[in-house]
């Protein structure tokens, strides 16, 4: 009994110590997931959940230690009772220990069933978590767009309010100027009325003076006419001032109407602004409530850790196995491309050597043509000199023969050596030889020119074909290299992203599993 209980205690202790580092590792890996995503609420909830997860774990460890201590105490009591009371008491204790073992087994079976149920619940909650996360992201996007739209509306409304306030201030300034002008016109009217009264008083005084003095009647009449004219002028100015006052009153009425309309519009905009603020607050409250519900759902959606770890490990292994043949195939393709590149480079080097040889041959042919040209020029010059000498000799001979003069004997002339027939035959032979040489030289020149032209055309064609082939080869090589580099980068990025996603999912599921495990343990403890 002691050996079996100690073995069980060791198993429990090792199980506790083995589960502890995995939990710490999961907590260390799980903490930055929601912080990286930029969710402060979720990060706070995760920290709370981690704290809640660590609490029941420590409580479980304490319970295991207490259970082991109680087992040791029971074993000691059993040993004492065996020594004291004998076999009867020992059988009773064995029976009790068997009952406790059965209860432990039943509890263990129930725990395994709860684990299986939690795995099923995890698979159900996983989809719900994904849906809720998508909803949360969509709600956040809607909230951000609504916030930006509201800010834009607020800015436009503020700009409109500022413009309207400026218009109202300008209208008030114009109103003040009009009021000051009306006051000045009133003062002018009062001055004109005073002048009229003074003129009337003067007229009355003049009339009285006219009655008194008939002598000055004509002068007074003239003064009266002048005064009447001035009165007419003053009346006309009064009429103009009255019309100006009417115009100013009409303008003032229009300004007041515009001011009232702008005031109404400003009130309407203020009401709209209040309504938009109210809508924004309601939207924010709704979003907060949605976030709270989602946090509650995330708190509820917890499941097992071992299943997720196994699935993540299998997924990583499958991805690694899938990635290996693709990488090997890409490596083989790269090796084939490198071999093709080396073969094409060798072909390019051979073509370059052929081109260099052709260029050297072309240069040699050019040199030969130049040498032939120089020889032809030398022969032509010699031929021209000979022909000129012979023509001069024949011309002098002809002139002397025509003149009937005898040939003078010159020590260095040709006539001293040859007779006329010999000279004639010699000249004919030389002329024929020179003509034949000239024809041969012309034929050689034409043939050499044709060869040079054909060789130059062949060289041009070779150069063009070589350049085109080089361009095509270089373009194909560059295109293939770019394609394989892009393909390799895409494959690497794809597999790195897949690995990151798998790791992130594994971490999420580990955290969810730990939370669910702790909740199940809490529920089992409460029950």
Phi, psi and omega in degrees: 000318180297317181297317180294319180293319178295322178296317178297318178298318179298318179298316180296316180296316179295322177297319178294316180292328179288323181287334183295310181295325178296320178297317178298318178297319179296316179297319179295324180277333188277335187300314186279006186292304182287333176293324177294325181286352175080033179249101181294326181293315180295323179296320177296316179297320179296319178297319177297318180296321178296320177296318179293326179292320182292327181299304180296331178296313178296321178297320179297317179298319178296319179297320179297317179297318178297318179299317178297318178298316179298320178299315177300318180296316179298319179297318177297317178298318179299318180297318179297316182295321177301318180293320187279301192269336176103203190286329182297312178296323179298318179295320177298317179294323177298318179299318178295319179294323176296319177297318177296322178296319177298317178299320178297318179296317178300316179297322179295316178298317178298321177297320178295319177298319178296324177298314179299317178297321179295326176297316177297318179297323179300314180299325178289318184286337181300313178297320179296322178298315179298316179298317180294322177297317177299317177298319180297316179296319179295319179296319178297318178297317179297318180298317180294316179297318179296320179297315178298318179297318179295319178297319178297316178298319180297318179297314179298319179296319177297319177297318178297318178298318179297317178298318181291322176297321176297318179297317180297318178297319177298319178297320178296320177297315178298322178298317179298316179298320178295320178296318178297321178295320177297319177299317179296320178294323176298316178298321177297320177298316179298319177297319180295319178297319177299317178298319179298316179298317179296322178294318177299317177299319178296321179296316179298319179296322179293320178299316178298320178293328178294320177295322181288317185237110176281344183292323184262025183293318182296319179296321181293321178300317178298318178297322179296316178300317179297319180294320179297319177299316178297326176296317178299319178298317180295322178296318178298318177296324177296318178298317178298317179296322178296317178296320176298321178296320178298316179298317181295322178297317178299316178299319179297320178297317179297317179297319178297319179296317178296321179296318179295319179296318178296324178296317178298317179298319179297320177297318178298316178297322179295319176298317178299320179297317178297318180297317179295322176297318178297317178298319179297318179296316179298318178297317178298319178296318177299316180296321178297316179296320177297319179295320178297317178298318179295321177297321177296317179297319178295324177294326179284326186280084177232146181210188190290158182262321186296318180298318181291321178299315179298316180296320180294320179296315179297320178297316178298318179295317179297317179296319178296319179294322178291324183286330183298311179297324178296318179294320178295320179296318178295322177296318178297317179298320178296320177297318177298318179297319178298320178295318177298319179298318180295319178297317180292323176296321177297317178298320178296319179296320178297316179297323177296318177297317177299318180295318178298318178297318179296320178296319178297317178297320179296319178295320177298318178297322177299315179299319178298318179297319178296318177298318177298320178298317179296319178297318179297318179297319178298314179298320180295318179297315179298318179297318179297318179297315179298315181296320179297316179298316182291321178295319177296317179297313181294322179296316178295321179298314181297317180298319181290321178295317179295320181286344180077021181271152175279153181280130178283146182270107176260136184294334183251011182275164181283339183289335178292333185266321186241155171276178183291316181294317177297319180295321180294312179296320178298318179294317179299315180298314180298320180296316179298317179298316180296320179296315179297318177299318181296317178297317178298318179296318178297318178297316178300317180298314180296318179295318178295320177297318177298317178299316179298318180296314180297318179294320178295319177296317178299318179296320178296316178299318178297316179298315180297313180297320179295315179296318179296316179296320177298316179298315180298316180297316180295318179296316179297317180297316179296316180298316180295318179297315179297318180298314182289326176295316177298317180298318180294316179297317179299318179297315180297315179297319181299314183287326175296318178297318178299316179297319178297317179297317181296317179296318179297316178297319179298317179296316179299313182294327176297314179297318179296320180296317179298318180297316181295321179298316179295321179295319178298319178295321177297314180298319179294321177296317180296320179290000000 
